[in-house]
């Protein structure tokens, strides 16, 4: 399995713009999510991550930390780089960052099509399937404590 060269927390405006461009490409152009839903108020206070593979920015995710809980969201890998282990390494990096923040639980809203990916990485589905941005999702949680 190929590995990306780097997965890092974003610390520059340029890298953040690159992460947003990946999200727009995957969620807005590929999946049809409206821009006003994709780019939201949580971006300002979130910790963002960028995955690079062969020198190219190919994936991103964000982590929102609030009151002992962490929410992973906006996880996206460019289509031609999927199934190369990038998503798994990106998720591990984000979960590791959340654990260092000493949260009780980490949750996310998984698109139904990728529930198995998150389940294989320790997340457990809770509640019913719901629609978010016109796409079926299910809440998933990873207990930390």
N, CA, C and O atoms as a GROMACS GRO file, in nm:
protein
  580
    1UNK      N    1   0.084  -0.118   0.000
    1UNK     CA    2   0.000   0.000   0.000
    1UNK      C    3   0.089   0.125   0.000
    1UNK      O    4   0.177   0.138   0.085
    2UNK      N    5   0.067   0.214  -0.093
    2UNK     CA    6   0.146   0.336  -0.102
    2UNK      C    7   0.109   0.430   0.012
    2UNK      O    8  -0.004   0.430   0.060
    3UNK      N    9   0.206   0.510   0.055
    3UNK     CA   10   0.181   0.602   0.165
    3UNK      C   11   0.208   0.745   0.121
    3UNK      O   12   0.302   0.770   0.045
    4UNK      N   13   0.125   0.840   0.168
    4UNK     CA   14   0.152   0.978   0.135
    4UNK      C   15   0.280   1.023   0.203
    4UNK      O   16   0.316   0.973   0.310
    5UNK      N   17   0.347   1.116   0.142
    5UNK     CA   18   0.471   1.166   0.203
    5UNK      C   19   0.444   1.234   0.336
    5UNK      O   20   0.516   1.212   0.433
    6UNK      N   21   0.340   1.316   0.340
    6UNK     CA   22   0.312   1.390   0.463
    6UNK      C   23   0.163   1.405   0.487
    6UNK      O   24   0.083   1.417   0.394
    7UNK      N   25   0.128   1.404   0.614
    7UNK     CA   26  -0.005   1.446   0.659
    7UNK      C   27   0.022   1.538   0.776
    7UNK      O   28   0.076   1.496   0.878
    8UNK      N   29  -0.016   1.662   0.760
    8UNK     CA   30   0.016   1.762   0.862
    8UNK      C   31  -0.103   1.851   0.894
    8UNK      O   32  -0.195   1.869   0.814
    9UNK      N   33  -0.098   1.904   1.015
    9UNK     CA   34  -0.193   2.011   1.051
    9UNK      C   35  -0.158   2.131   0.965
    9UNK      O   36  -0.041   2.160   0.942
   10UNK      N   37  -0.259   2.199   0.921
   10UNK     CA   38  -0.239   2.316   0.837
   10UNK      C   39  -0.203   2.436   0.924
   10UNK      O   40  -0.269   2.464   1.023
   11UNK      N   41  -0.097   2.504   0.883
   11UNK     CA   42  -0.054   2.621   0.961
   11UNK      C   43  -0.039   2.746   0.876
   11UNK      O   44   0.002   2.850   0.926
   12UNK      N   45  -0.071   2.737   0.747
   12UNK     CA   46  -0.059   2.855   0.662
   12UNK      C   47  -0.188   2.879   0.584
   12UNK      O   48  -0.265   2.787   0.558
   13UNK      N   49  -0.208   3.003   0.548
   13UNK     CA   50  -0.327   3.041   0.470
   13UNK      C   51  -0.326   2.970   0.333
   13UNK      O   52  -0.431   2.929   0.284
   14UNK      N   53  -0.209   2.956   0.274
   14UNK     CA   54  -0.198   2.890   0.144
   14UNK      C   55  -0.240   2.744   0.150
   14UNK      O   56  -0.311   2.695   0.062
   15UNK      N   57  -0.195   2.673   0.255
   15UNK     CA   58  -0.233   2.532   0.270
   15UNK      C   59  -0.382   2.518   0.299
   15UNK      O   60  -0.446   2.423   0.254
   16UNK      N   61  -0.438   2.613   0.373
   16UNK     CA   62  -0.581   2.610   0.400
   16UNK      C   63  -0.660   2.629   0.270
   16UNK      O   64  -0.761   2.562   0.248
   17UNK      N   65  -0.615   2.719   0.185
   17UNK     CA   66  -0.680   2.739   0.055
   17UNK      C   67  -0.674   2.611  -0.029
   17UNK      O   68  -0.769   2.577  -0.099
   18UNK      N   69  -0.561   2.542  -0.021
   18UNK     CA   70  -0.546   2.416  -0.094
   18UNK      C   71  -0.644   2.311  -0.041
   18UNK      O   72  -0.707   2.240  -0.119
   19UNK      N   73  -0.657   2.302   0.092
   19UNK     CA   74  -0.751   2.208   0.153
   19UNK      C   75  -0.894   2.241   0.110
   19UNK      O   76  -0.971   2.150   0.077
   20UNK      N   77  -0.930   2.369   0.110
   20UNK     CA   78  -1.064   2.409   0.068
   20UNK      C   79  -1.087   2.374  -0.079
   20UNK      O   80  -1.197   2.334  -0.116
   21UNK      N   81  -0.985   2.387  -0.162
   21UNK     CA   82  -0.998   2.353  -0.305
   21UNK      C   83  -1.026   2.202  -0.322
   21UNK      O   84  -1.104   2.163  -0.408
   22UNK      N   85  -0.962   2.120  -0.240
   22UNK     CA   86  -0.987   1.975  -0.244
   22UNK      C   87  -1.132   1.947  -0.204
   22UNK      O   88  -1.201   1.869  -0.269
   23UNK      N   89  -1.177   2.011  -0.098
   23UNK     CA   90  -1.315   1.992  -0.054
   23UNK      C   91  -1.416   2.035  -0.160
   23UNK      O   92  -1.515   1.967  -0.184
   24UNK      N   93  -1.389   2.148  -0.223
   24UNK     CA   94  -1.480   2.195  -0.328
   24UNK      C   95  -1.483   2.096  -0.444
   24UNK      O   96  -1.590   2.067  -0.499
   25UNK      N   97  -1.367   2.045  -0.481
   25UNK     CA   98  -1.360   1.949  -0.592
   25UNK      C   99  -1.437   1.821  -0.560
   25UNK      O  100  -1.513   1.771  -0.643
   26UNK      N  101  -1.417   1.767  -0.439
   26UNK     CA  102  -1.481   1.640  -0.402
   26UNK      C  103  -1.629   1.660  -0.369
   26UNK      O  104  -1.715   1.593  -0.427
   27UNK      N  105  -1.659   1.749  -0.277
   27UNK     CA  106  -1.796   1.759  -0.228
   27UNK      C  107  -1.888   1.840  -0.320
   27UNK      O  108  -2.002   1.799  -0.346
   28UNK      N  109  -1.841   1.953  -0.369
   28UNK     CA  110  -1.927   2.040  -0.450
   28UNK      C  111  -1.934   1.990  -0.595
   28UNK      O  112  -2.042   1.968  -0.648
   29UNK      N  113  -1.818   1.974  -0.659
   29UNK     CA  114  -1.819   1.937  -0.802
   29UNK      C  115  -1.850   1.789  -0.825
   29UNK      O  116  -1.927   1.757  -0.916
   30UNK      N  117  -1.794   1.702  -0.745
   30UNK     CA  118  -1.813   1.558  -0.765
   30UNK      C  119  -1.946   1.509  -0.707
   30UNK      O  120  -2.015   1.428  -0.770
   31UNK      N  121  -1.983   1.557  -0.586
   31UNK     CA  122  -2.100   1.504  -0.518
   31UNK      C  123  -2.221   1.596  -0.519
   31UNK      O  124  -2.330   1.556  -0.476
   32UNK      N  125  -2.205   1.719  -0.566
   32UNK     CA  126  -2.318   1.809  -0.580
   32UNK      C  127  -2.364   1.879  -0.453
   32UNK      O  128  -2.478   1.927  -0.447
   33UNK      N  129  -2.278   1.885  -0.351
   33UNK     CA  130  -2.313   1.956  -0.228
   33UNK      C  131  -2.308   2.106  -0.256
   33UNK      O  132  -2.211   2.154  -0.314
   34UNK      N  133  -2.410   2.182  -0.216
   34UNK     CA  134  -2.407   2.327  -0.237
   34UNK      C  135  -2.291   2.391  -0.160
   34UNK      O  136  -2.261   2.352  -0.047
   35UNK      N  137  -2.226   2.490  -0.221
   35UNK     CA  138  -2.111   2.557  -0.161
   35UNK      C  139  -2.145   2.614  -0.024
   35UNK      O  140  -2.064   2.604   0.068
   36UNK      N  141  -2.263   2.673  -0.009
   36UNK     CA  142  -2.298   2.736   0.119
   36UNK      C  143  -2.312   2.634   0.232
   36UNK      O  144  -2.306   2.671   0.349
   37UNK      N  145  -2.330   2.507   0.199
   37UNK     CA  146  -2.333   2.403   0.302
   37UNK      C  147  -2.192   2.352   0.328
   37UNK      O  148  -2.154   2.328   0.443
   38UNK      N  149  -2.115   2.336   0.222
   38UNK     CA  150  -1.979   2.281   0.235
   38UNK      C  151  -1.887   2.372   0.316
   38UNK      O  152  -1.817   2.326   0.406
   39UNK      N  153  -1.887   2.497   0.286
   39UNK     CA  154  -1.801   2.593   0.355
   39UNK      C  155  -1.886   2.658   0.464
   39UNK      O  156  -1.974   2.739   0.434
   40UNK      N  157  -1.861   2.623   0.589
   40UNK     CA  158  -1.948   2.670   0.696
   40UNK      C  159  -1.873   2.741   0.807
   40UNK      O  160  -1.751   2.759   0.801
   41UNK      N  161  -1.948   2.782   0.909
   41UNK     CA  162  -1.891   2.860   1.019
   41UNK      C  163  -1.793   2.781   1.106
   41UNK      O  164  -1.714   2.841   1.178
   42UNK      N  165  -1.796   2.648   1.101
   42UNK     CA  166  -1.703   2.569   1.183
   42UNK      C  167  -1.561   2.571   1.128
   42UNK      O  168  -1.467   2.537   1.200
   43UNK      N  169  -1.544   2.611   1.003
   43UNK     CA  170  -1.410   2.615   0.944
   43UNK      C  171  -1.316   2.708   1.021
   43UNK      O  172  -1.198   2.678   1.037
   44UNK      N  173  -1.369   2.820   1.069
   44UNK     CA  174  -1.286   2.919   1.137
   44UNK      C  175  -1.220   2.869   1.265
   44UNK      O  176  -1.107   2.907   1.295
   45UNK      N  177  -1.289   2.785   1.340
   45UNK     CA  178  -1.235   2.736   1.466
   45UNK      C  179  -1.181   2.595   1.462
   45UNK      O  180  -1.142   2.540   1.565
   46UNK      N  181  -1.178   2.535   1.344
   46UNK     CA  182  -1.137   2.396   1.330
   46UNK      C  183  -0.986   2.382   1.311
   46UNK      O  184  -0.917   2.476   1.272
   47UNK      N  185  -0.937   2.262   1.341
   47UNK     CA  186  -0.800   2.224   1.309
   47UNK      C  187  -0.810   2.151   1.175
   47UNK      O  188  -0.885   2.054   1.162
   48UNK      N  189  -0.736   2.196   1.077
   48UNK     CA  190  -0.742   2.139   0.942
   48UNK      C  191  -0.615   2.060   0.914
   48UNK      O  192  -0.508   2.090   0.966
   49UNK      N  193  -0.629   1.958   0.829
   49UNK     CA  194  -0.518   1.870   0.793
   49UNK      C  195  -0.508   1.860   0.642
   49UNK      O  196  -0.608   1.871   0.571
   50UNK      N  197  -0.386   1.838   0.594
   50UNK     CA  198  -0.362   1.823   0.451
   50UNK      C  199  -0.271   1.703   0.428
   50UNK      O  200  -0.166   1.691   0.490
   51UNK      N  201  -0.313   1.615   0.337
   51UNK     CA  202  -0.233   1.499   0.299
   51UNK      C  203  -0.169   1.526   0.163
   51UNK      O  204  -0.234   1.574   0.070
   52UNK      N  205  -0.041   1.495   0.155
   52UNK     CA  206   0.032   1.509   0.029
   52UNK      C  207   0.082   1.372  -0.014
   52UNK      O  208   0.123   1.290   0.069
   53UNK      N  209   0.080   1.349  -0.143
   53UNK     CA  210   0.125   1.223  -0.200
   53UNK      C  211   0.208   1.257  -0.323
   53UNK      O  212   0.158   1.320  -0.417
   54UNK      N  213   0.334   1.216  -0.323
   54UNK     CA  214   0.420   1.246  -0.437
   54UNK      C  215   0.432   1.395  -0.465
   54UNK      O  216   0.443   1.436  -0.580
   55UNK      N  217   0.429   1.475  -0.359
   55UNK     CA  218   0.442   1.620  -0.376
   55UNK      C  219   0.312   1.693  -0.405
   55UNK      O  220   0.311   1.816  -0.410
   56UNK      N  221   0.202   1.621  -0.424
   56UNK     CA  222   0.073   1.682  -0.456
   56UNK      C  223  -0.020   1.678  -0.335
   56UNK      O  224  -0.023   1.578  -0.262
   57UNK      N  225  -0.094   1.784  -0.313
   57UNK     CA  226  -0.197   1.786  -0.209
   57UNK      C  227  -0.314   1.703  -0.260
   57UNK      O  228  -0.370   1.732  -0.365
   58UNK      N  229  -0.350   1.597  -0.185
   58UNK     CA  230  -0.450   1.503  -0.235
   58UNK      C  231  -0.565   1.474  -0.138
   58UNK      O  232  -0.663   1.412  -0.177
   59UNK      N  233  -0.553   1.520  -0.013
   59UNK     CA  234  -0.659   1.491   0.084
   59UNK      C  235  -0.663   1.592   0.196
   59UNK      O  236  -0.565   1.662   0.222
   60UNK      N  237  -0.777   1.598   0.261
   60UNK     CA  238  -0.794   1.692   0.372
   60UNK      C  239  -0.899   1.641   0.469
   60UNK      O  240  -0.981   1.555   0.436
   61UNK      N  241  -0.896   1.695   0.588
   61UNK     CA  242  -0.998   1.668   0.691
   61UNK      C  243  -0.993   1.783   0.790
   61UNK      O  244  -0.896   1.859   0.794
   62UNK      N  245  -1.099   1.794   0.869
   62UNK     CA  246  -1.098   1.895   0.974
   62UNK      C  247  -1.145   1.833   1.105
   62UNK      O  248  -1.216   1.732   1.107
   63UNK      N  249  -1.103   1.896   1.212
   63UNK     CA  250  -1.136   1.851   1.347
   63UNK      C  251  -1.191   1.969   1.424
   63UNK      O  252  -1.126   2.073   1.436
   64UNK      N  253  -1.313   1.952   1.477
   64UNK     CA  254  -1.376   2.056   1.559
   64UNK      C  255  -1.379   2.003   1.702
   64UNK      O  256  -1.436   1.897   1.729
   65UNK      N  257  -1.318   2.078   1.794
   65UNK     CA  258  -1.309   2.039   1.935
   65UNK      C  259  -1.403   2.127   2.018
   65UNK      O  260  -1.392   2.250   2.015
   66UNK      N  261  -1.495   2.061   2.091
   66UNK     CA  262  -1.592   2.136   2.173
   66UNK      C  263  -1.627   2.055   2.296
   66UNK      O  264  -1.674   1.942   2.284
   67UNK      N  265  -1.606   2.112   2.412
   67UNK     CA  266  -1.654   2.055   2.538
   67UNK      C  267  -1.631   1.907   2.559
   67UNK      O  268  -1.727   1.834   2.587
   68UNK      N  269  -1.510   1.861   2.546
   68UNK     CA  270  -1.480   1.721   2.572
   68UNK      C  271  -1.514   1.626   2.459
   68UNK      O  272  -1.500   1.504   2.473
   69UNK      N  273  -1.560   1.680   2.348
   69UNK     CA  274  -1.592   1.598   2.232
   69UNK      C  275  -1.518   1.653   2.109
   69UNK      O  276  -1.480   1.770   2.103
   70UNK      N  277  -1.500   1.564   2.014
   70UNK     CA  278  -1.434   1.604   1.889
   70UNK      C  279  -1.518   1.555   1.772
   70UNK      O  280  -1.570   1.444   1.774
   71UNK      N  281  -1.530   1.639   1.672
   71UNK     CA  282  -1.604   1.601   1.551
   71UNK      C  283  -1.509   1.608   1.432
   71UNK      O  284  -1.451   1.712   1.402
   72UNK      N  285  -1.496   1.495   1.364
   72UNK     CA  286  -1.418   1.489   1.242
   72UNK      C  287  -1.514   1.515   1.126
   72UNK      O  288  -1.625   1.462   1.123
   73UNK      N  289  -1.470   1.596   1.034
   73UNK     CA  290  -1.557   1.625   0.920
   73UNK      C  291  -1.478   1.668   0.799
   73UNK      O  292  -1.357   1.686   0.803
   74UNK      N  293  -1.552   1.683   0.691
   74UNK     CA  294  -1.497   1.731   0.564
   74UNK      C  295  -1.374   1.651   0.521
   74UNK      O  296  -1.279   1.706   0.465
   75UNK      N  297  -1.378   1.521   0.548
   75UNK     CA  298  -1.267   1.435   0.508
   75UNK      C  299  -1.285   1.400   0.362
   75UNK      O  300  -1.387   1.346   0.322
   76UNK      N  301  -1.184   1.432   0.282
   76UNK     CA  302  -1.193   1.412   0.137
   76UNK      C  303  -1.057   1.376   0.080
   76UNK      O  304  -0.955   1.432   0.119
   77UNK      N  305  -1.057   1.281  -0.013
   77UNK     CA  306  -0.937   1.244  -0.088
   77UNK      C  307  -0.974   1.253  -0.235
   77UNK      O  308  -1.080   1.204  -0.277
   78UNK      N  309  -0.888   1.314  -0.313
   78UNK     CA  310  -0.914   1.326  -0.457
   78UNK      C  311  -0.934   1.188  -0.519
   78UNK      O  312  -0.867   1.092  -0.481
   79UNK      N  313  -1.026   1.180  -0.613
   79UNK     CA  314  -1.070   1.052  -0.670
   79UNK      C  315  -0.954   0.964  -0.718
   79UNK      O  316  -0.953   0.844  -0.689
   80UNK      N  317  -0.859   1.018  -0.788
   80UNK     CA  318  -0.750   0.936  -0.843
   80UNK      C  319  -0.652   0.888  -0.736
   80UNK      O  320  -0.562   0.808  -0.767
   81UNK      N  321  -0.666   0.934  -0.613
   81UNK     CA  322  -0.577   0.892  -0.504
   81UNK      C  323  -0.646   0.805  -0.400
   81UNK      O  324  -0.585   0.769  -0.299
   82UNK      N  325  -0.772   0.771  -0.423
   82UNK     CA  326  -0.845   0.687  -0.329
   82UNK      C  327  -0.796   0.543  -0.338
   82UNK      O  328  -0.740   0.500  -0.439
   83UNK      N  329  -0.817   0.469  -0.230
   83UNK     CA  330  -0.779   0.328  -0.220
   83UNK      C  331  -0.626   0.308  -0.223
   83UNK      O  332  -0.577   0.205  -0.270
   84UNK      N  333  -0.554   0.408  -0.172
   84UNK     CA  334  -0.409   0.401  -0.162
   84UNK      C  335  -0.364   0.412  -0.016
   84UNK      O  336  -0.245   0.428   0.011
   85UNK      N  337  -0.458   0.405   0.078
   85UNK     CA  338  -0.425   0.415   0.219
   85UNK      C  339  -0.418   0.558   0.271
   85UNK      O  340  -0.387   0.579   0.388
   86UNK      N  341  -0.445   0.654   0.187
   86UNK     CA  342  -0.436   0.795   0.228
   86UNK      C  343  -0.545   0.829   0.330
   86UNK      O  344  -0.516   0.892   0.432
   87UNK      N  345  -0.668   0.787   0.304
   87UNK     CA  346  -0.777   0.815   0.396
   87UNK      C  347  -0.753   0.755   0.533
   87UNK      O  348  -0.781   0.819   0.635
   88UNK      N  349  -0.702   0.634   0.536
   88UNK     CA  350  -0.674   0.566   0.664
   88UNK      C  351  -0.568   0.642   0.743
   88UNK      O  352  -0.585   0.663   0.863
   89UNK      N  353  -0.461   0.682   0.678
   89UNK     CA  354  -0.356   0.757   0.747
   89UNK      C  355  -0.403   0.896   0.788
   89UNK      O  356  -0.365   0.945   0.895
   90UNK      N  357  -0.483   0.958   0.706
   90UNK     CA  358  -0.539   1.089   0.739
   90UNK      C  359  -0.630   1.077   0.862
   90UNK      O  360  -0.621   1.159   0.954
   91UNK      N  361  -0.716   0.976   0.863
   91UNK     CA  362  -0.804   0.955   0.978
   91UNK      C  363  -0.724   0.929   1.105
   91UNK      O  364  -0.756   0.984   1.210
   92UNK      N  365  -0.622   0.847   1.096
   92UNK     CA  366  -0.537   0.819   1.214
   92UNK      C  367  -0.474   0.946   1.269
   92UNK      O  368  -0.468   0.966   1.390
   93UNK      N  369  -0.428   1.033   1.180
   93UNK     CA  370  -0.365   1.159   1.222
   93UNK      C  371  -0.467   1.247   1.296
   93UNK      O  372  -0.436   1.304   1.401
   94UNK      N  373  -0.588   1.257   1.241
   94UNK     CA  374  -0.691   1.341   1.302
   94UNK      C  375  -0.735   1.282   1.437
   94UNK      O  376  -0.752   1.355   1.534
   95UNK      N  377  -0.754   1.150   1.443
   95UNK     CA  378  -0.792   1.084   1.569
   95UNK      C  379  -0.681   1.104   1.673
   95UNK      O  380  -0.710   1.131   1.790
   96UNK      N  381  -0.556   1.092   1.630
   96UNK     CA  382  -0.444   1.114   1.723
   96UNK      C  383  -0.445   1.253   1.781
   96UNK      O  384  -0.419   1.272   1.900
   97UNK      N  385  -0.474   1.352   1.697
   97UNK     CA  386  -0.481   1.491   1.744
   97UNK      C  387  -0.596   1.509   1.843
   97UNK      O  388  -0.580   1.578   1.944
   98UNK      N  389  -0.709   1.447   1.816
   98UNK     CA  390  -0.824   1.456   1.906
   98UNK      C  391  -0.792   1.390   2.040
   98UNK      O  392  -0.828   1.443   2.145
   99UNK      N  393  -0.725   1.276   2.038
   99UNK     CA  394  -0.687   1.206   2.162
   99UNK      C  395  -0.594   1.294   2.247
   99UNK      O  396  -0.606   1.295   2.370
  100UNK      N  397  -0.503   1.366   2.185
  100UNK     CA  398  -0.413   1.454   2.260
  100UNK      C  399  -0.488   1.567   2.328
  100UNK      O  400  -0.441   1.624   2.426
  101UNK      N  401  -0.605   1.599   2.276
  101UNK     CA  402  -0.688   1.703   2.335
  101UNK      C  403  -0.769   1.649   2.453
  101UNK      O  404  -0.843   1.723   2.518
  102UNK      N  405  -0.755   1.518   2.481
  102UNK     CA  406  -0.820   1.451   2.594
  102UNK      C  407  -0.973   1.456   2.586
  102UNK      O  408  -1.039   1.489   2.685
  103UNK      N  409  -1.027   1.423   2.470
  103UNK     CA  410  -1.172   1.420   2.454
  103UNK      C  411  -1.227   1.286   2.502
  103UNK      O  412  -1.154   1.186   2.510
  104UNK      N  413  -1.356   1.284   2.534
  104UNK     CA  414  -1.424   1.161   2.577
  104UNK      C  415  -1.463   1.075   2.458
  104UNK      O  416  -1.461   0.952   2.465
  105UNK      N  417  -1.500   1.141   2.349
  105UNK     CA  418  -1.547   1.070   2.231
  105UNK      C  419  -1.515   1.150   2.106
  105UNK      O  420  -1.504   1.273   2.109
  106UNK      N  421  -1.501   1.078   1.998
  106UNK     CA  422  -1.480   1.139   1.866
  106UNK      C  423  -1.595   1.092   1.779
  106UNK      O  424  -1.620   0.972   1.770
  107UNK      N  425  -1.664   1.184   1.715
  107UNK     CA  426  -1.773   1.142   1.629
  107UNK      C  427  -1.761   1.206   1.492
  107UNK      O  428  -1.685   1.299   1.471
  108UNK      N  429  -1.839   1.152   1.400
  108UNK     CA  430  -1.844   1.204   1.263
  108UNK      C  431  -1.976   1.165   1.201
  108UNK      O  432  -2.045   1.077   1.251
  109UNK      N  433  -2.009   1.229   1.092
  109UNK     CA  434  -2.126   1.194   1.012
  109UNK      C  435  -2.072   1.131   0.885
  109UNK      O  436  -2.023   1.200   0.795
  110UNK      N  437  -2.081   0.999   0.877
  110UNK     CA  438  -2.026   0.925   0.763
  110UNK      C  439  -2.129   0.912   0.652
  110UNK      O  440  -2.245   0.879   0.678
  111UNK      N  441  -2.087   0.937   0.530
  111UNK     CA  442  -2.174   0.906   0.418
  111UNK      C  443  -2.195   0.755   0.419
  111UNK      O  444  -2.101   0.679   0.445
  112UNK      N  445  -2.316   0.711   0.392
  112UNK     CA  446  -2.349   0.568   0.398
  112UNK      C  447  -2.252   0.486   0.313
  112UNK      O  448  -2.216   0.374   0.351
  113UNK      N  449  -2.210   0.538   0.201
  113UNK     CA  450  -2.119   0.465   0.111
  113UNK      C  451  -1.984   0.433   0.175
  113UNK      O  452  -1.915   0.341   0.130
  114UNK      N  453  -1.945   0.506   0.280
  114UNK     CA  454  -1.813   0.483   0.341
  114UNK      C  455  -1.822   0.442   0.489
  114UNK      O  456  -1.723   0.451   0.562
  115UNK      N  457  -1.938   0.399   0.532
  115UNK     CA  458  -1.954   0.353   0.672
  115UNK      C  459  -1.855   0.241   0.703
  115UNK      O  460  -1.795   0.242   0.811
  116UNK      N  461  -1.838   0.147   0.613
  116UNK     CA  462  -1.746   0.035   0.637
  116UNK      C  463  -1.603   0.083   0.661
  116UNK      O  464  -1.532   0.027   0.745
  117UNK      N  465  -1.561   0.184   0.589
  117UNK     CA  466  -1.426   0.239   0.608
  117UNK      C  467  -1.409   0.285   0.753
  117UNK      O  468  -1.310   0.251   0.817
  118UNK      N  469  -1.504   0.361   0.804
  118UNK     CA  470  -1.494   0.410   0.941
  118UNK      C  471  -1.508   0.297   1.042
  118UNK      O  472  -1.440   0.297   1.145
  119UNK      N  473  -1.595   0.201   1.015
  119UNK     CA  474  -1.611   0.087   1.105
  119UNK      C  475  -1.480   0.008   1.117
  119UNK      O  476  -1.444  -0.035   1.226
  120UNK      N  477  -1.410  -0.010   1.007
  120UNK     CA  478  -1.282  -0.082   1.008
  120UNK      C  479  -1.176  -0.005   1.087
  120UNK      O  480  -1.073  -0.061   1.126
  121UNK      N  481  -1.201   0.124   1.109
  121UNK     CA  482  -1.108   0.207   1.183
  121UNK      C  483  -1.157   0.239   1.324
  121UNK      O  484  -1.114   0.337   1.385
  122UNK      N  485  -1.249   0.155   1.374
  122UNK     CA  486  -1.290   0.164   1.514
  122UNK      C  487  -1.416   0.242   1.546
  122UNK      O  488  -1.458   0.244   1.661
  123UNK      N  489  -1.477   0.305   1.448
  123UNK     CA  490  -1.598   0.382   1.473
  123UNK      C  491  -1.720   0.290   1.472
  123UNK      O  492  -1.723   0.190   1.400
  124UNK      N  493  -1.819   0.324   1.554
  124UNK     CA  494  -1.941   0.246   1.566
  124UNK      C  495  -2.060   0.334   1.529
  124UNK      O  496  -2.073   0.446   1.578
  125UNK      N  497  -2.147   0.282   1.443
  125UNK     CA  498  -2.265   0.356   1.401
  125UNK      C  499  -2.366   0.368   1.515
  125UNK      O  500  -2.389   0.272   1.589
  126UNK      N  501  -2.425   0.485   1.527
  126UNK     CA  502  -2.532   0.507   1.625
  126UNK      C  503  -2.646   0.581   1.558
  126UNK      O  504  -2.625   0.665   1.470
  127UNK      N  505  -2.767   0.550   1.599
  127UNK     CA  506  -2.883   0.618   1.543
  127UNK      C  507  -2.916   0.573   1.402
  127UNK      O  508  -2.855   0.482   1.346
  128UNK      N  509  -3.013   0.639   1.347
  128UNK     CA  510  -3.062   0.608   1.213
  128UNK      C  511  -2.987   0.685   1.106
  128UNK      O  512  -2.919   0.783   1.134
  129UNK      N  513  -3.003   0.638   0.984
  129UNK     CA  514  -2.949   0.710   0.868
  129UNK      C  515  -3.030   0.838   0.852
  129UNK      O  516  -3.152   0.837   0.867
  130UNK      N  517  -2.962   0.947   0.820
  130UNK     CA  518  -3.028   1.076   0.800
  130UNK      C  519  -2.967   1.142   0.676
  130UNK      O  520  -2.863   1.100   0.626
  131UNK      N  521  -3.034   1.243   0.628
  131UNK     CA  522  -2.986   1.313   0.509
  131UNK      C  523  -2.915   1.441   0.549
  131UNK      O  524  -2.964   1.518   0.632
  132UNK      N  525  -2.800   1.462   0.490
  132UNK     CA  526  -2.722   1.584   0.512
  132UNK      C  527  -2.671   1.628   0.375
  132UNK      O  528  -2.602   1.552   0.308
  133UNK      N  529  -2.703   1.747   0.335
  133UNK     CA  530  -2.663   1.801   0.205
  133UNK      C  531  -2.711   1.711   0.091
  133UNK      O  532  -2.644   1.700  -0.012
  134UNK      N  533  -2.827   1.647   0.110
  134UNK     CA  534  -2.884   1.562   0.007
  134UNK      C  535  -2.820   1.423  -0.005
  134UNK      O  536  -2.850   1.350  -0.099
  135UNK      N  537  -2.733   1.387   0.092
  135UNK     CA  538  -2.662   1.260   0.088
  135UNK      C  539  -2.693   1.184   0.217
  135UNK      O  540  -2.686   1.242   0.326
  136UNK      N  541  -2.726   1.053   0.209
  136UNK     CA  542  -2.752   0.975   0.330
  136UNK      C  543  -2.625   0.960   0.416
  136UNK      O  544  -2.518   0.927   0.364
  137UNK      N  545  -2.639   0.984   0.545
  137UNK     CA  546  -2.529   0.976   0.641
  137UNK      C  547  -2.574   0.897   0.764
  137UNK      O  548  -2.692   0.874   0.786
  138UNK      N  549  -2.476   0.856   0.842
  138UNK     CA  550  -2.503   0.796   0.973
  138UNK      C  551  -2.400   0.848   1.070
  138UNK      O  552  -2.281   0.858   1.038
  139UNK      N  553  -2.446   0.883   1.190
  139UNK     CA  554  -2.353   0.927   1.293
  139UNK      C  555  -2.272   0.807   1.340
  139UNK      O  556  -2.326   0.698   1.359
  140UNK      N  557  -2.141   0.827   1.358
  140UNK     CA  558  -2.053   0.723   1.406
  140UNK      C  559  -1.967   0.780   1.518
  140UNK      O  560  -1.934   0.899   1.518
  141UNK      N  561  -1.932   0.695   1.611
  141UNK     CA  562  -1.858   0.741   1.729
  141UNK      C  563  -1.743   0.647   1.761
  141UNK      O  564  -1.751   0.526   1.741
  142UNK      N  565  -1.636   0.706   1.812
  142UNK     CA  566  -1.521   0.633   1.862
  142UNK      C  567  -1.504   0.675   2.007
  142UNK      O  568  -1.471   0.791   2.035
  143UNK      N  569  -1.525   0.583   2.099
  143UNK     CA  570  -1.509   0.613   2.242
  143UNK      C  571  -1.360   0.618   2.273
  143UNK      O  572  -1.284   0.531   2.230
  144UNK      N  573  -1.319   0.719   2.346
  144UNK     CA  574  -1.179   0.738   2.378
  144UNK      C  575  -1.150   0.696   2.521
  144UNK      O  576  -1.049   0.632   2.548
  145UNK      N  577  -1.238   0.733   2.614
  145UNK     CA  578  -1.212   0.702   2.755
  145UNK      C  579  -1.277   0.573   2.799
  145UNK      O  580  -1.263   0.533   2.915
   0.00000   0.00000   0.00000
